[in-house]
Amino acid sequence: MGMEKDEIQEFKEFFLKASRQTYAGDYPRTTIGELAGSNAYWFGEKEDLFYCDCYFAPGDKGFGTITIWRRMVPRWGMQYWGGVNPRLSKTAKRGAIRCLKAALRTAYGSDLFIGGRGPLHFTFPTVVGVLVYENHPRDPHESDFTDSGGYEVIYPADEGKETVWFRHDYHSMAL
């Protein structure tokens, strides 16, 4: 059951709106009772579309899934996994996560779908210095909503890419 062109656009717009308001925004985080340690964001604006971002991050590493359902049938999903460098201070780890959320807000707020993550390049000032976010989709010239993937990294601007503070790999696809 593939997606038609107009349905792809509808799902992409719904994904961007839901993502902009949930993890990247100020939407309240909940949990899924049956899934110990889960963090979840639920979003449903349209009667037949529903979004859930469920992730697990008990320490420095984590993984999660975003699923979009139409009429209670899963139709699109993303998986992401990775985390922060365990050698960082708590302040540096918080800075990296703040940078991630700001990068995601920037892409989603501009209605950009680049693998479902942030912009290709983004800088963010923090109390520990300027951080650089980079998104490396499989194909930076074409981001296919029905099948995309890549990785994202955050590193300090003054130290360069050799000092990665955060990394996520990701893959998304239509079902």
PAZAPA-4460 file (N, C-alpha, C; in steps of 0.05 Angstrom, whole numbers, plus 32768, in hexadecimal, padded with zeros to 4 digits):
% residues 175
    n_x    n_y    n_z   ca_x   ca_y   ca_z    c_x    c_y    c_z   seq   type   mol
   8011   7FE9   8000   8000   8000   8000   8012   8019   8000     1      M     A
   801A   8023   7FE9   802B   803A   7FE7   801B   8054   7FEA     2      G     A
   8029   806A   7FEE   801C   8084   7FF1   801B   8092   7FD6     3      M     A
   8004   809F   7FD1   8001   80AF   7FBA   800F   80CA   7FBF     4      E     A
   8014   80D9   7FAA   8023   80F2   7FAC   8016   8106   7FBF     5      K     A
   7FFC   8109   7FBD   7FEE   811C   7FCE   7FEE   8113   7FEB     6      D     A
   7FED   80F8   7FEF   7FEE   80ED   800A   800A   80F1   8016     7      E     A
   801F   80EE   8006   803A   80F3   8010   803D   810F   801A     8      I     A
   8033   8123   800B   8034   813F   8013   8024   8143   802D     9      Q     A
   800D   8138   802F   7FFC   813A   8047   800B   812F   805F    10      E     A
   8017   8118   805D   8025   810B   8073   803E   811C   807A    11      F     A
   804C   8126   8066   8063   8136   806C   805C   814F   807B    12      K     A
   8047   815D   8073   803D   8175   8081   8035   816E   809D    13      E     A
   8027   8158   80A1   801E   8150   80BB   8036   8149   80CD    14      F     A
   804A   813B   80C2   8062   8135   80D1   8070   814E   80DA    15      F     A
   8074   8161   80C8   8081   817A   80CF   8072   8189   80E5    16      L     A
   8058   818B   80E3   8048   8199   80F7   804A   818B   8112    17      K     A
   8046   8170   8112   8047   8161   812B   8063   8163   8137    18      A     A
   8078   815F   8127   8093   8160   8132   809A   817B   813C    19      S     A
   8091   8190   812F   8096   81AC   8138   808A   81B1   8154    20      R     A
   8074   81A4   8159   8066   81A9   8172   806D   8196   8189    21      Q     A
   8078   817F   8183   807C   816B   8198   8099   816D   81A3    22      T     A
   80AB   815B   819B   80C6   815B   81A7   80D4   8175   81A2    23      Y     A
   80D3   8180   818A   80E1   8199   8184   80D2   81B1   8190    24      A     A
   80BA   81AE   8198   80AA   81C4   81A4   80A7   81C1   81C2    25      G     A
   8090   81CA   81CB   808B   81CA   81E8   8073   81B8   81EF    26      D     A
   806D   81A5   81DE   8057   8193   81E2   805D   8181   81FB    27      Y     A
   8049   817B   820B   804F   816B   8223   8057   814E   821C    28      P     A
   806C   8145   8229   8076   8129   8225   8067   8117   8238    29      R     A
   8060   8100   822F   8053   80EC   8240   8063   80D2   823F    30      T     A
   8057   80BD   8247   8064   80A2   8246   804F   808F   823C    31      T     A
   8058   8077   8235   8045   8061   822E   8047   804D   8244    32      I     A
   8032   804A   8253   8032   803A   826C   803D   801E   8268    33      G     A
   8037   8012   8252   8040   7FF6   824C   805D   7FF5   8244    34      E     A
   806A   800C   823F   8086   800C   8236   8097   801B   824A    35      L     A
   80A2   800C   825D   80B1   8018   8273   80C8   8029   8268    36      A     A
   80CB   8041   8273   80E1   8052   826A   80DC   8062   8251    37      G     A
   80C4   8060   8247   80BE   806E   822E   80B8   808C   8232    38      S     A
   80BE   809C   821E   80B6   80B8   821C   80A6   80BA   8203    39      N     A
   808F   80C7   8203   807E   80C7   81EC   8071   80E2   81E7    40      A     A
   806F   80E9   81CE   8060   8101   81C6   804A   80F7   81B3    41      Y     A
   8032   80FF   81B8   801B   80F7   81A8   8010   8110   819B    42      W     A
   8008   810E   8182   7FFC   8125   8174   7FE8   811B   8160    43      F     A
   7FD0   8126   8162   7FBB   811F   814F   7FAA   8137   814B    44      G     A
   7FAC   8143   8134   7F9C   815B   812E   7F85   8154   811B    45      E     A
   7F8C   8144   8107   7F78   813B   80F4   7F6A   8122   80FF    46      K     A
   7F52   811E   80F8   7F43   8108   8102   7F4F   80ED   80FB    47      E     A
   7F5B   80EB   80E3   7F65   80D1   80DA   7F84   80CE   80DB    48      D     A
   7F93   80E3   80E3   7FB0   80E2   80E5   7FB8   80E4   8103    49      L     A
   7FCC   80D4   810A   7FD5   80D3   8126   7FF3   80CF   8126    50      F     A
   8002   80DD   8137   801F   80DD   8139   8028   80D5   8155    51      Y     A
   803C   80C4   8156   8048   80BD   8170   8066   80BC   816D    52      C     A
   8074   80CB   817E   8091   80CA   817F   8097   80BD   819B    53      D     A
   80A1   80A4   819A   80A7   8096   81B3   80C4   808F   81B3    54      C     A
   80D2   8098   81C9   80EF   8093   81CB   80F7   808A   81E7    55      Y     A
   810E   807D   81E8   8119   8073   8200   8136   807F   8202    56      F     A
   813B   808D   8218   8156   8098   821C   815D   8097   823A    57      A     A
   8162   807E   8244   8167   807B   8261   8182   8086   8269    58      P     A
   8194   808C   8257   81AF   8096   825D   81B8   80A7   8246    59      G     A
   81D1   80A3   823E   81DD   80B3   8229   81D4   80AA   820D    60      D     A
   81CB   8092   820A   81C1   8088   81F0   81A3   8084   81F1    61      K     A
   8198   8084   81D9   817B   8080   81D7   8173   8079   81BB    62      G     A
   815A   8072   81B8   814E   806C   819E   8130   8072   819F    63      F     A
   8125   8075   8188   8108   807B   8188   80FC   8076   816C    64      G     A
   80E2   8079   816C   80D3   8076   8153   80BE   808B   8151    65      T     A
   80B9   8095   813A   80A2   80A6   8134   8091   8097   8121    66      I     A
   8077   8095   8127   8064   8087   8117   804D   809A   8110    67      T     A
   8044   8099   80F8   802B   80A7   80F0   8017   8093   80E6    68      I     A
   8000   8093   80F2   7FEA   8081   80EA   7FD5   8091   80DB    69      W     A
   7FC8   8083   80C8   7FB0   808D   80BB   7F9A   8079   80C1    70      R     A
   7F85   8082   80CD   7F6E   8071   80D5   7F78   8057   80E3    71      R     A
   7F8A   805B   80F6   7F94   8046   8108   7FA6   8032   80F9    72      M     A
   7FB0   8038   80E1   7FC2   8027   80D3   7FDD   8036   80D0    73      V     A
   7FF3   802B   80DA   800D   8038   80D8   8014   803B   80BA    74      P     A
   801B   8054   80B2   8020   8059   8096   803C   8065   8091    75      R     A
   8049   8070   80A6   8063   807C   80A3   8072   8079   80BE    76      W     A
   808C   8075   80BC   809C   8073   80D5   80B8   807C   80D2    77      G     A
   80C4   8083   80E8   80E0   808B   80E9   80EC   807E   8102    78      M     A
   8105   8074   80FF   8114   806B   8116   812D   807C   8118    79      Q     A
   8134   8082   8131   814D   8091   8136   815B   8086   814E    80      Y     A
   8175   8087   814F   8184   807B   8164   81A0   8088   8167    81      W     A
   81AA   8089   817F   81C4   8095   8184   81C5   80A2   819F    82      G     A
   81D2   80B8   81A2   81D3   80C6   81BB   81E9   80DA   81BE    83      G     A
   81ED   80E2   81D7   8202   80F5   81DE   821C   80E7   81E6    84      V     A
   8232   80F5   81E3   824C   80EA   81EB   824C   80E7   820A    85      N     A
   8250   80CF   8214   824F   80CB   8231   8264   80DA   8241    86      P     A
   827A   80E3   8234   828F   80F1   8242   8289   810F   8247    87      R     A
   8273   8118   823C   826C   8134   8240   8261   813A   825B    88      L     A
   8264   8153   8264   8258   815C   827D   8239   815E   8279    89      S     A
   822B   815F   828F   820E   8161   828D   8206   817B   827E    90      K     A
   8215   8190   8283   820F   81AA   8276   8213   81A7   8258    91      T     A
   8228   819A   824F   822E   8196   8233   8218   8184   8226    92      A     A
   8210   816F   8234   81FB   815D   822A   81E1   816D   8226    93      K     A
   81D9   817D   823A   81C1   818E   8237   81C4   81A1   8220    94      R     A
   81DB   81AD   821C   81E0   81BE   8205   81DC   81B0   81EB    95      G     A
   81E6   8197   81E9   81E3   8188   81D0   81C5   8182   81CA    96      A     A
   81B6   817B   81DF   8199   8175   81DB   818A   818F   81D4    97      I     A
   8191   81A5   81E0   8185   81BF   81D9   818B   81C6   81BC    98      R     A
   81A4   81C1   81B4   81AB   81C6   8198   819B   81B5   8185    99      C     A
   8198   819B   818C   8188   8189   817B   816B   8193   8178   100      L     A
   815F   819A   818F   8143   81A4   818D   8141   81BD   817D   101      K     A
   8154   81CF   8180   8154   81E8   8171   8157   81E3   8153   102      A     A
   8168   81D0   814C   816C   81C9   8130   8153   81BD   8124   103      A     A
   8146   81AB   8133   812D   819F   812A   8117   81B4   8127   104      L     A
   8115   81C5   813A   8101   81DB   8139   8105   81EC   8120   105      R     A
   811F   81F2   811A   8125   8202   8102   811B   81F4   80E8   106      T     A
   8122   81DB   80E5   8119   81CD   80CD   80FB   81CA   80CC   107      A     A
   80EF   81C1   80E1   80D2   81BD   80E1   80C3   81D7   80DE   108      Y     A
   80CD   81EC   80EB   80C0   8206   80EA   80C2   8213   80CE   109      G     A
   80D6   820A   80BE   80D9   8213   80A3   80CC   81FF   808F   110      S     A
   80BE   81EC   8099   80B1   81D7   8089   80C5   81C8   8077   111      D     A
   80DD   81C3   8082   80F1   81B4   8074   80F1   8197   807D   112      L     A
   80EF   8185   806B   80F3   8169   8070   810D   8160   8064   113      F     A
   8121   815D   8075   813C   8154   806D   8141   813A   807C   114      I     A
   8134   8125   8072   8136   810B   8080   8125   810A   8099   115      G     A
   8117   811F   809F   8106   8120   80B7   8115   812B   80CF   116      G     A
   812D   8135   80CA   813D   8140   80E0   8142   815E   80DC   117      R     A
   8158   8169   80E5   815E   8185   80E4   8169   818E   80CA   118      G     A
   8171   81A8   80C8   817D   81B3   80B0   8198   81A6   80AA   119      P     A
   81A3   81AA   8093   81BD   819F   808C   81D3   81AA   809F   120      L     A
   81D1   81C3   80A6   81E5   81D0   80B7   81D7   81E5   80C9   121      H     A
   81DF   81E6   80E2   81D2   81F8   80F5   81E6   81FD   810C   122      F     A
   81E8   8216   8115   81F9   821D   812C   81E7   8227   8142   123      T     A
   81F0   8221   815B   81E0   8228   8172   81F2   8230   8189   124      F     A
   81EE   8248   8194   81FE   8251   81AB   81F4   8244   81C5   125      P     A
   8206   823B   81D6   81FF   8230   81F0   8212   823B   8205   126      T     A
   820D   8234   821E   821F   823D   8234   823B   8230   8232   127      V     A
   823C   821A   8223   8256   820C   821F   8263   8213   8204   128      V     A
   8259   8226   81F6   8264   822E   81DC   8250   8229   81C6   129      G     A
   8259   8230   81AE   8248   822D   8196   824A   8210   818D   130      V     A
   8232   8204   8189   8231   81E8   817F   8228   81E9   8162   131      L     A
   8231   81D5   8153   822A   81D2   8137   821A   81B8   8134   132      V     A
   8203   81BB   8127   81F2   81A3   8120   81F5   819F   8102   133      Y     A
   81F8   8186   80FA   81F9   817F   80DE   81E7   8166   80D9   134      E     A
   81D7   8168   80C5   81C7   8152   80BC   81D3   8147   80A2   135      N     A
   81D8   812D   80A1   81E4   8120   808A   81D0   810B   807F   136      H     A
   81BC   8115   806F   81AA   8101   8063   81B8   80F2   804D   137      P     A
   81AD   80DA   8047   81B9   80CA   8032   81BD   80DA   8018   138      R     A
   81A9   80EA   8011   81AC   80FA   7FF9   81A3   8117   8000   139      D     A
   81B7   8129   8004   81B0   8144   800D   81A0   8154   7FF9   140      P     A
   819F   814B   7FE0   8191   815A   7FCB   8174   8151   7FC8   141      H     A
   816D   813A   7FD3   8152   8130   7FD1   814B   8122   7FEB   142      E     A
   8136   812B   7FF8   812E   811E   8010   8112   8112   800C   143      S     A
   8112   80F8   8008   80FA   80E9   8001   80EB   80E2   801B   144      D     A
   80D3   80EC   801D   80C3   80E7   8035   80BC   80C9   8038   145      F     A
   80BB   80BB   8022   80B3   809E   8023   80CA   808C   8029   146      T     A
   80E3   8095   8027   80FA   8085   802E   8113   8097   8030   147      D     A
   811B   809C   8049   8133   80AD   804D   8142   80A4   8065   148      S     A
   815A   80AE   8068   816B   80A6   807F   8185   80B6   807F   149      G     A
   8194   80B3   8094   81AD   80C1   8096   81B6   80C2   80B3   150      G     A
   81C5   80D7   80BA   81CD   80DA   80D6   81D1   80F8   80DB   151      Y     A
   81D0   80FF   80F5   81D3   811B   80FE   81E8   811B   8114   152      E     A
   81F8   8130   8114   820D   8133   8129   820C   8150   8134   153      V     A
   8216   8152   814D   821A   816C   8159   8237   816C   8164   154      I     A
   8245   8182   8160   8260   8185   8169   8266   81A2   8170   155      Y     A
   827A   81A7   8181   8281   81C3   8188   828F   81D0   8170   156      P     A
   8287   81E9   816A   8292   81F7   8153   82B0   81FB   8156   157      A     A
   82BA   81FF   816E   82D7   8205   8171   82E8   81EB   8171   158      D     A
   82DC   81D4   8172   82EB   81BB   8173   82E8   81AB   8159   159      E     A
   82D3   81B0   814A   82CF   81A2   8131   82C2   8187   8133   160      G     A
   82BF   817A   811C   82B0   8161   811A   82BD   814A   8129   161      K     A
   82D7   814D   8130   82E5   8137   813D   82DA   8132   8159   162      E     A
   82CC   8146   8164   82C1   8144   8180   82A3   8143   817E   163      T     A
   8297   812D   8178   827A   812A   8176   826E   8129   8191   164      V     A
   825B   813B   8196   824C   813B   81AF   8232   812B   81AE   165      W     A
   8227   8129   8196   820D   811C   8193   820C   8110   8177   166      F     A
   8200   80F8   8175   81FC   80EC   815A   81E2   80DB   815B   167      R     A
   81D2   80DE   8147   81BB   80CE   8142   81BC   80C3   8125   168      H     A
   81B6   80AA   8121   81B1   80A0   8107   8192   809E   8104   169      D     A
   8188   809F   80EC   816B   809E   80E8   8164   8092   80CD   170      Y     A
   814C   8087   80CC   8140   807D   80B4   8122   8080   80B5   171      H     A
   8116   8089   809F   80F9   808B   809E   80EE   807F   8084   172      S     A
   80D5   8077   8085   80C9   806B   806D   80AB   806A   806F   173      M     A
   809E   806B   8058   8081   8067   8057   807C   8049   8057   174      A     A
   8066   8042   8064   805F   8025   8065   8049   801F   8051   175      L     A
***
